[in-house]
């Protein structure tokens, strides 16, 4: 009975990892951008996520042939050949096991700021990515997020080339009790109204457009509690082991 009690009190939390999630975002256009905001929300009905992407600039001019490209696992939208209904096309990515999904910008930019604001105009694009894992996973003790690299490239029409532009990025993910975690690795987010906001820069070159950024944290109060439970479980197992040894000894004596 003591051994069963030890099993029941032993903590079950294990560290978490992000797998099968969004790998990267590329924004291509001829109009310079001043910022990119991405909000990721779990979408249980789609077995995936909903991405709300907001692009900002100071001119309000719609990029010519502008497009947004997501790098996702090949199994997104059901299969390697699956694609979002509002996507232009889905093609295999250079990374084995992934594919690129291309989308067009909406045609109308919205005036959302003052004349002095460098991010006065904005345009929004919402994409449902089914059959994909969130970029943030957590349990009561551990949390981890894999931030996808975001690249912003301007098409140089006359030179027929792409130029990387570093702009501020605000990537937010839904989190439960995010203020309780102490971040041990990577960036420390700002948690507001149930969302963890990670602020970083878009890629400045091809090399930095590829690697993802791992961020991990832990709830120290839960960790302390689990440490105490491990101690209690060990004590109970020691008692149970001692009782078992005593029972075996008495049995041998009786023989």
N, C-alpha and C positions, 0 to 999 in steps of 0.2 A: 504494500500500500504506500509505503514511503517512497519507493522507486517511482510509482505512478505520479505521486505528488511532485517529485523532482522533474519529471517530464512535462507536467502541466505548467510549472512556473518558469521553465527554461525559455528565454526569449527566442522568438522565431524570426526576427528581423535580419535580413541579409543586405549587403550592398547592392545597389541597382546599377544597371547599364542601359544605354540607349542603343537600340538596334533597329534596322529597317526604317529609318526616319529620313526626312528631307536632307539632301546632301549639299545643296547650294542654290543660289538665286543669282541670275544675271539680268541686268537691265541694259538694253541697247537702244540708243536713239540719237538723234542729231541735235536735240535741245539740251543744253547743260542743266543738270539737276543740282539742287542744293541740299537735299536730304531724302532719306528713304525710311519709312516706318513700316514695320511688319508686325502684325498681331496674329499669333497662332492660338487657335482654340480647338480643343478636342471635339470631334464630331462622332458621337457613338452610333448614330443612325447610318453613317457612311463607313463605319469602322476605320476612321481616319481623322483628318484634321480639316479645319477651315482656315484659310489664309486670307487676311485682309491686308493688301499692300497699298500703301499711299506714297505717291511720288510727289516731290515738291520742287518748284522752281520760281524764279522771279519775273518771268516773261509771260507766262500763260500760253505760250505757243506749243501746240501739240507736236511731239516729235514725228518727223516723217519716217514712215516705215519702222516706228518704234515698236519694240516687243519686250516681253518678259519671258525668261526661260527658267523653268524649275528643273533641277536634277533630282530625280526621285528613284526609288527602287523599281526594278522592272516589273514587279508584281502589282504596282499601283494601278488602280482602276480595273482590277480583276485579273489581269494577265499581262504578259510582255507586250501584247498588241493593244492593250486597253488604253484609252485616252479620255481626257475630260471632254464633255460635250461642247464646252466653249473654247477649246484649244484649237490653235491653227493646225498643229501636227505634233506627233510624238515620234521621236527617232532614237535609236540606240545611242547611248553615251559612250565616251571613250573608256570609261570605267566599266569593266565587265559586271553585269548584274544590275545596271542602272540605265535609265533612259532620260531624254530631254523632252520636256513638254513646253511648247512655245505658245504664248498668248499675245494678243494685240492690246495696246492701250485703249481705254475709252476715248472717244473723240472730243469730249468737252472737259476743259479744266475749270475748276471752281475758284473764284476769288474769295479767299478765306482769311485775308490779313490786311494790314495797312500798306500804304505805298512805300513805307520804309523797310518792310519785311522782305528779307531775301527768300523767304519761303512763302510768299504771298499766295501763290497759286498752287493748287493741289489737284490730283486726280486719283481715284480709287479703283481698285480691281479686287474682287472677291473670288477666290478659287476654292472649290471643295476637292480635296485630294482623298479619295477613298482607298481603303486597303493599304494603309501606311501607319507607322507608329509615330506617336508624338516625339518631339525633340526634347521633352522634359519628362522624366519619370521620377517617382518618389514613393517612399513608404513612411511609416511613422518615424524612422530614425535617419534614413539616408535620402539624398536627393542628387540628381545628376542631370545635366543638360548638355547637349551637343549643338553648339551654335553653328548654323550653316554659314559658310563664307558668302558674302554678297559683293558682287562686282558691278560697277557702273561704267559702261564704256560708251564713248561718243564716236559716232561714225564720222570719219573725215572723208567727205564725199570726193573731194578733188584728189586726195592722196589714196583713196580706196583702202583705208586702214582704220583700225579701231584704237582709240586712246583711252587708257584706264584713268578714271577720275576718282579720287578719294573724297567721299562725302560722309557726313555723320549718318549713322544707322541706329535706329531704336527698334530692337527686336524684343517683343514681349510675349510671354507664355503664361498660361493659366497655372496657378500654383495654389495649393491648400496649405495654410499656415506658413507661408513663405518667410514671415518675419521671425519664425522660431529657429531657422537654420543658420548655422555659422558656416560660411563658405571657406573651404580649405584649399581649393585649387581653382585657378582661373579668375574670371571677373566676379565682382560682387554686384549683384543686381539691386535695383531700387524696387521695393515691393509696394505697390499701390493698388488698393481695391481688388485684391486677389490676383494680381498679375505681377510677374517678375520682369522688370525692364532691364535689358542688357544694352548698354550704349557702347558702340565701337565704330570703327571706320570701315568703309567699303575697301575692297582690295585696291592697292595701288599698282599692282603688276600681276602677271600671269601666275607667278609662284605663290603669292599670297591669296590668289583666288581659288586655290585648291584645298588647303588643309582646313579642317573643322577645328573648333575650339571647345575643349572639354572643360566643364565647370562642375565641381562637386561640393557638396556640403553635408553637414550632419546636425541633427538636433541634439545638443549637448545634454539637455535635461533627460531626454529619452535614453541617450547613451549611458548616463549615470544610473538611471533606473535599471536598464538592462544589465549593467555591470553588477549591481546589487542582486538581481535575479539569478545571474550566473553563480554568484557566491552562494546564494541560498540553495540553488539546485545542487551545487557541489556538496554542500553540507548534508542535504537530504540523501544524496547518493552515498555519502560516507556512512551515514547512519544506517541506510538500508544494507550497505555492504557489510558493515559490522554485525548487523542482526543476522545476515545470511551466514556469515562465518560462524557465529555463535550457534546457530541452528545446526549447521553441519557438524560442528564439534560435539554437540550434545547427542546427535544421532549416532556418531561413531562410538561414543562412550556407551550408549545403550546397547550397541552390538557386542 
